[in-house]
Amino acid sequence: MKPTPYRNFKESTRHLFRVYAMIPFSILIVLFLAFTIMNGRLNLTQKTTEAAQSISQSISGVYRQYEEEIQRMAESPTVINYVSSHLGSEQVYSEFYDFNNRQKIKSIFHIVNTDGVFLASSAPADALYSNFAFGNLIHRIEQRPGDTLTEMNSFRYSHDRDTSYTFGKAIVKDQQTIGYIIYQLYESDIQKVIFEQNNEIALITDEHNTIIATTSNVTKGVLNKFNPKVDNKGHVLLNGGKYYKYSKRIPGTPIQVITLNSYKSEQYTYYTVSFFVLAASLLLWVLIQFLANKMSARNSESIDKLIHALAQLREGNFNGYVDIQTNDEFQILGNEYNVMLDRLKELIEKNKELSELRTIIEVKQLQSQFHPHFIFNVLETLRYAIKIDANQAQEIVLILSRLLRYSIGHDRSVQLKNDMNYVQDYLKLQQIRFNDRLDYRITVAEETLDVYVPKLLLQPIIENAIKYGYENQSDVLIEINIHTSAGKLILEVRDNGQGMSKERLQEVNRILQSQTNTTQHIGLYNVHRRLVLLYGEASGIHIDSNQGKGTCVVLTIPYEWSEYHV
């Protein structure tokens, strides 16, 4: 059977690049067009809705302010006194202008007595109304003296300033109507508020669809009503155009805000995007042809370099680095390959050091599972206990047997709860030995009990705490606290001994961070190096000590629920 020939990588890459570049590109075009249509419709809807909500919020605020102000003025002793005695007009005008100057939508102010005579007005004297329409307005206020009249009506004053919305209320004294106070809001100021929005058409109507203010006269129908034609999809038809409509009624008022935006702007966007996509497609096809040739040539060179480097690695050459400067994934592969070589060499060195350290620890454990002085002291304590307290002697024998059985086990990693049982037995023996001059407290978070740790991890730390804790004092307290923090298992061993000076503490911490140790701190250093080699530089031992107050040794290792083989 004739073997299948290998295809040229350069040609295969070029062909595949052309084919597969067009597949996602075609999908992207479809998604882009769909997104453009959806986004255009969403933007139109959102733009119209946000404009209505913003206008509604502004008009609602103005409405509340005028409603509260006319209520306040109608009940004001100053106004009531003025209507009754015609005295204090300056104060009445001052209060009106103070309020009016603070408003975005300004107004004309009138006070009229029950005979229809204007007692006060901010309108020019020659523009005051005494016609039938104003008389009807007074009559409607008079019919409900306890309520505030709000309605759309149009009055023209001088300088072509029209008002389009009115607030009116009766002025009552001793349960008798003595006059009327009226605020008429300028239409132009209302238009300024609705013109502030980025919206094509906006209008405000009352509950009868009568237009109060609008940004476009095309919305005005018969009797100044807004009654546009609507197609079967709910689109508003105005002046030959199709509009999206959103209306929002202002709560607690008879006013509603209507915003309209034409679909023409959306269609223009579609045409522009379609033209852009077509032009981009042609340009991209030319670019794909060029890049396919360029990439296939460059990538084949990068592949050759990687294959050569792998061949060197297979022969055991750990210095066969690659130099790929293509600014693409092949450069990343080359860099990662170089990092892998460095990591392999580092792991080899670490394994070598860890193996030597294990040998030292195992030899030390074989030579003496416990410090000879500890065995001697326990046996001496046992001898006295046999004579004095047989039960305590039995307890000592049982604890010592458990310690010896545990220490000669061959497991390199154990569950934390097992190692802490050993620690408790060890401290119990020491407590018996020192005749209760040694006290200890152990706090272990429940979620840490099943975590695997190196065997006999805390013994060198506790031995040091006991050894140096009794210097210059008779009682020692050892506190062990084990918990988790930020993904780390924290083991703290604290004593109340004499502690270390600041200089001595700095020296000990410096020794722990060094790569070699020629000092007497072999136990602490071996534990620290073992943790660093097993779990990385973020793990290890840190010592904190205050002279005269005690020492705290903190061990940090990764918090894991599964066994870590050490």
C-alpha positions, 0 to 999 in steps of 0.5 A: 500500500502506497503511503499517504504523502505529507502535505506541504505545511505552507500550502495547507496553512494558506488554503485553510486560512482562506477557507476558515477566515471566510467562515467566521467573517461571514458569520460576523457579517450576519451577526453584525447586521442583525446587531445593527438592526436590533441596536438601531431599533433598541436605540430608537426605543431607548432614545424615545423612552428616555426623552419622555421620562426626562421631560416627565421628571422635569414637568412633574417637578415644576407641577409640584412646585406650582401646586405647593406655591399656589396653596401656600400663597392662597393661605398666606396671611400677607395675601389674605390681608392684601385682598382684604385691605389692599395693604402690603402689595410690596410683600405680595409681589416680593414673594411672587418674584422670589418664587418665579425667579427660581423656576425653569418655567416662569409664569404670570401672576394675578390676584383678582377679587370676587368682582373680577377686578385685578388687585395685583398682576405681573402682566402689563396693565394694558394686557390684563384680561377682562374678556369672556375666557378669563371670566370663565376661568374665574367661574371655574375656580369659584365652583371648587374653592377648596381645590386647585384648578389646573387646566390647559388654556391659552392667553396671549400677552404683550411681546407675543408671550403666550401662556398655555397652562394655568393654576388657580385657587380661591383665597378664603377668609373666615370660610368666605371666598374673598378673591382668587390667585392665578399662575399662568405658565409661559408656553415658550418656557415649557417648550424650552424644557422639552427642546432640551432632549435629544428627540425629534418631536416632543409634546405635552397634553392634558387628559383630553389630548389637548396640546399644552406645548409641542416642539413641532406644529405638525402634531397639532390637529383640530381644536389643538388636539393630538389625534394622529393616524396610526398604522396596524403596527402602532406606528404614528403617521405624521406629515408623510413620515412614520414615527415610533411613539412613547407616552408617559402620564405624570402621576398625580397630574392630568398631564402626559408627555409624548415623544416621537422619533422617525424611523427614517434615521434608523433606515439611513443607518441601515443603508450606511452600515450595509455600504460599509459592510460591502466595502469592508468585505472587498477590502478584507478579501484582498487582505486575506489573500495577502495575509495567507501568503505572508502567514504561511511563509512565516509560520513554517519557519517558526514550526521548523525552529520548534521541531529542532528545539524539541529534537534537542530536548529529546536528546537531553539538551536542556539549553536548546532555547528557541528564538522566535520573533513573530509577534504571534502565537508562535512567539508565545509558544517559543517563549513558553517553551523557553519558560518550560526549559527553565522550569524543568531545570528548576524542578530538577534542582528542587527535586535534588535539594528536596531529596537531600533534605528528605534524606537528612530528615529521615536519617535524623528520624531513624537515629532518634525519633525523639530527642534523647533528653525528651525520652529520658525526661519522660522515663524519669517522670514515669519512674516517679509516677509509678511510685506516686500515682499508678493511674498517671503512670498508666496514662504516661505509658499509653501516651508514649506508646502512641507517640512512638507508634506515630513517629515511626510510621512511613507516611510522609503526609498525614491528615491535619487531625491525625498530626494534631492528635500527636501534638496533643499527646506530646504536649500532654506528656510535657505538661505531666513532666513540668508538673502543670507549669506548662499550659497549652491551648489548641484551636483548630478550624473544623474545615481544616481537619481533613487537609493533608500536611507534612508529618510532624510539621509542628514538632520542631516549632513546639520543641523550640517554644518549650526549650526557650520558653523556660529561660528566666521564667517558671511557667510557659503557655503555648497557644496553637491556632490553625485556620484558613485565610485567603486560600491559605492554611495558617498554623500559628504557634505562640508562646509567652516566653522572653522573646527575641530582640529586634536585631535577633529576630531580623537575623533569624528571619534572614536565615530562613529566607537564605538558600543555605544554612550554617547556623544552629537553627536547623529544625526551623530552617528544614521545616521552612525549606521543606514547605518552600520546596513543596508548595512554592515561595509563598509558603514557609515560616515567618517569625514575629517576636517581642522581647519580654512578651513572647514569640509567634511562629506562623506557617503558611501552606496552600489550603487543599482538601486532597492529599498532597504527596510529599 
